[in-house]
Amino acid sequence: MIEAPEPTPPADRGDSLSAALTGRRSVRAFSNAPVPRSVVERAILAAGWAPSPHNSQPWRFVVIESAARRRALADAMATDWERQLRFDGQDEATVQIRLQKGKERLTQPPVVVVACLYLADLDDYPDAGRQEAEVTMAIQSLGSAVQNLLLSVYASGFDAGWMCAPLFCPDIVRQSLGLDPTLIPHAMIPIGKAARDPVRKPRRPLEELIADWQ
Ligand SMILES: Cc1cc2nc3c(=O)[nH]c(=O)nc-3n(C[C@H](O)[C@H](O)[C@H](O)COP(=O)(O)O)c2cc1C
């Protein structure tokens, strides 16, 4: 039985697929080190190599480098998030701390990429069941595109995270960034250099991962 890899920092980055797969971590705090444009472009190209149903490539990426844009987006999203936190019955101090941290996650990293679902090139089916499956496949493939992006960023010597917040307020994100209505924001990916070594979360061993082998 192959043991689950130890959650320790890898010796290298990107020298091998395995190093990238096991070394990448979700980073939530960034230094102010700049990110070269080429790193972002390479990562988006890597995302584009992900598999997708009949190669529909149902993804588009929006790069937000402007600090003013990121601040405006953070403010717009915070308004909606505040409403949700109050609805959940969170106390005032918790609401304020969470809003502040949420804003920092967009304003601290030098670049944020918004991964959007793009459904215009999907196949059309006459029945709802198959159409729904087509959309599910598109969402699955967007996930694989984001993973490619994260691995590429990591292999380039930078770090990234994954924020699902746009899923809960796609219209606000679209409006704040002036996006085309065909783009459905699904994830925000902050990119930069980790402010500190990120937490390395352990993974399940192989015998737990394989539910059955017949
Ligand atoms: C679909 C998806 C949504 C996620 N959303 C968030 C998020 O909103 N905020 C966050 O801090 N991490 C988010 N993550 C990152 C996970 O928390 C992280 O991948 C997991 O804890 C494992 O840690 P690792 O990526 O460092 O190995 C998300 C990951 C996925 C795949």
The ligand as an SDF file (V2000), in Angstrom:
LIG
                    3D

 31 33  0  0  0  0  0  0  0  0999 V2000
  -14.2250   24.6330   -4.8090 C   0  0  0  0  0  0  0  0  0  0  0  0
  -13.2940   25.1320   -3.7370 C   0  0  0  0  0  0  0  0  0  0  0  0
  -13.6470   26.2540   -3.0130 C   0  0  0  0  0  0  0  0  0  0  0  0
  -12.7750   26.7580   -2.0510 C   0  0  0  0  0  0  0  0  0  0  0  0
  -13.1100   27.9120   -1.4020 N   0  0  0  0  0  0  0  0  0  0  0  0
  -12.2620   28.4240   -0.4890 C   0  0  0  0  0  0  0  0  0  0  0  0
  -12.5830   29.6570    0.1450 C   0  0  0  0  0  0  0  0  0  0  0  0
  -13.6200   30.2730   -0.1230 O   0  0  0  0  0  0  0  0  0  0  0  0
  -11.7110   30.1320    1.0450 N   0  0  0  0  0  0  0  0  0  0  0  0
  -10.5480   29.4810    1.3630 C   0  0  0  0  0  0  0  0  0  0  0  0
   -9.7960   29.9720    2.1960 O   0  0  0  0  0  0  0  0  0  0  0  0
  -10.2050   28.3160    0.7520 N   0  0  0  0  0  0  0  0  0  0  0  0
  -11.0400   27.7820   -0.1570 C   0  0  0  0  0  0  0  0  0  0  0  0
  -10.7020   26.6090   -0.8040 N   0  0  0  0  0  0  0  0  0  0  0  0
   -9.4180   25.9580   -0.4980 C   0  0  0  0  0  0  0  0  0  0  0  0
   -9.5860   24.7530    0.4220 C   0  0  0  0  0  0  0  0  0  0  0  0
   -9.9030   25.1830    1.7260 O   0  0  0  0  0  0  0  0  0  0  0  0
   -8.2620   23.9780    0.4220 C   0  0  0  0  0  0  0  0  0  0  0  0
   -7.9960   23.5160   -0.8830 O   0  0  0  0  0  0  0  0  0  0  0  0
   -8.3000   22.7640    1.3630 C   0  0  0  0  0  0  0  0  0  0  0  0
   -8.4750   23.1620    2.6960 O   0  0  0  0  0  0  0  0  0  0  0  0
   -7.0010   21.9470    1.2730 C   0  0  0  0  0  0  0  0  0  0  0  0
   -5.8840   22.7720    1.5500 O   0  0  0  0  0  0  0  0  0  0  0  0
   -4.7060   22.9410    0.4790 P   0  0  0  0  0  0  0  0  0  0  0  0
   -5.2870   23.4700   -0.7920 O   0  0  0  0  0  0  0  0  0  0  0  0
   -3.7500   23.8990    1.1200 O   0  0  0  0  0  0  0  0  0  0  0  0
   -4.0870   21.5910    0.2970 O   0  0  0  0  0  0  0  0  0  0  0  0
  -11.5530   26.0880   -1.7620 C   0  0  0  0  0  0  0  0  0  0  0  0
  -11.2230   24.9550   -2.5010 C   0  0  0  0  0  0  0  0  0  0  0  0
  -12.0720   24.4830   -3.4820 C   0  0  0  0  0  0  0  0  0  0  0  0
  -11.6690   23.2770   -4.2930 C   0  0  0  0  0  0  0  0  0  0  0  0
  1  2  1  0
  2  3  1  0
  2 30  2  0
  3  4  2  0
  4  5  1  0
  4 28  1  0
  5  6  2  0
  6  7  1  0
  6 13  1  0
  7  8  2  0
  7  9  1  0
  9 10  1  0
 10 11  2  0
 10 12  1  0
 12 13  2  0
 13 14  1  0
 14 15  1  0
 14 28  1  0
 15 16  1  0
 16 17  1  0
 16 18  1  0
 18 19  1  0
 18 20  1  0
 20 21  1  0
 20 22  1  0
 22 23  1  0
 23 24  1  0
 24 25  2  0
 24 26  1  0
 24 27  1  0
 28 29  2  0
 29 30  1  0
 30 31  1  0
M  END
$$$$
